[in-house]
C-alpha cells in the first residue's frame, strides 16, 4: 500500500495542473468527472472536419453504481449546435469521463480511473494516470470553448478539435489506449471502465459496462442493452390505435343498451 500511495502522489501532482472546470467536470478528486461526447464530421468545413462536443451531465459514479441497470438517452438533434451534424452517416464519436484517485486514504480506489468507448486498453497504474491526464487536458480545452454552455462546435485546427492529435480515436495519443475508441453512426459501440486498485503497473482492470452506445443518424444518442432500441412508431399508428379504442368503447356501450 505504501508503494501505491507513493505512485499516487506523483500522478496527482501531474493531474493537479488541470484545475477545476467551468462546465464539464474533469474529475479532480473529490469532484466526480462527468461524461462528455465528441462527434466528428470529416466532410464539414470544406472537408477539413468539424467537431461537436457536449456535456452529458452524468457523473462517472452514477454509471458504476447502477451497473447493468444504467441507461441513457438524449436527442442531440434538439440542440441548435448539432444542426450541421444531423442526418450525416459518416460521423465518428467517442465518450469518456475521468475520476482521479484520492491520494491520502484512497477512499475511491474502486472507482478511480476513466470510462471510455473502445475495445482494448492498458490498465497499468501509470497508463491509467496518463490517460486521465490526456482526457483532462482535452476537457480543459472543451470548457474554454463552451464558455459555460452545454455544447459547442469547433473547426479543424483548434485545441478542441477532434483531429490534429488532440482527441480523436486515440484520445490524444495516450499510450494506454491500444485500440480505436471511435464509434460510428448506427454501430453499437462498447463502453469500459479502466482502473487499477493494486499499484502494479502490469496489473490493470478493464471492466466492460453492460450495454452499448448507439448514435443514430437522426441524432439520438443512447446507452442500453444490445438490441433494446425502440422501433419508432409513426404518429398515424397512434391515431389508428385511438380510433380503434374509441370504436370498441362505442360497440360495448351499444351492446349494453
Secondary structure as UniProt FT lines:
FT   HELIX           2..15
FT   HELIX           16..18
FT   TURN            29..30
FT   STRAND          34..41
FT   TURN            42..44
FT   HELIX           45..47
FT   STRAND          50..59
FT   HELIX           60..66
FT   HELIX           67..69
FT   STRAND          72..75
FT   HELIX           76..78
FT   HELIX           80..82
FT   TURN            83..87
FT   STRAND          92..99
FT   TURN            103..105
FT   TURN            107..111
FT   STRAND          113..117
FT   HELIX           125..146
FT   TURN            147..148
FT   STRAND          151..155
FT   TURN            156..157
FT   TURN            159..160
FT   TURN            163..166
FT   HELIX           168..170
FT   TURN            171..173
FT   TURN            175..176
FT   STRAND          183..185
FT   STRAND          191..195
FT   TURN            201..202
FT   STRAND          205..208
FT   STRAND          212..215
FT   TURN            217..218
FT   STRAND          220..224
FT   TURN            226..227
FT   HELIX           235..256
//
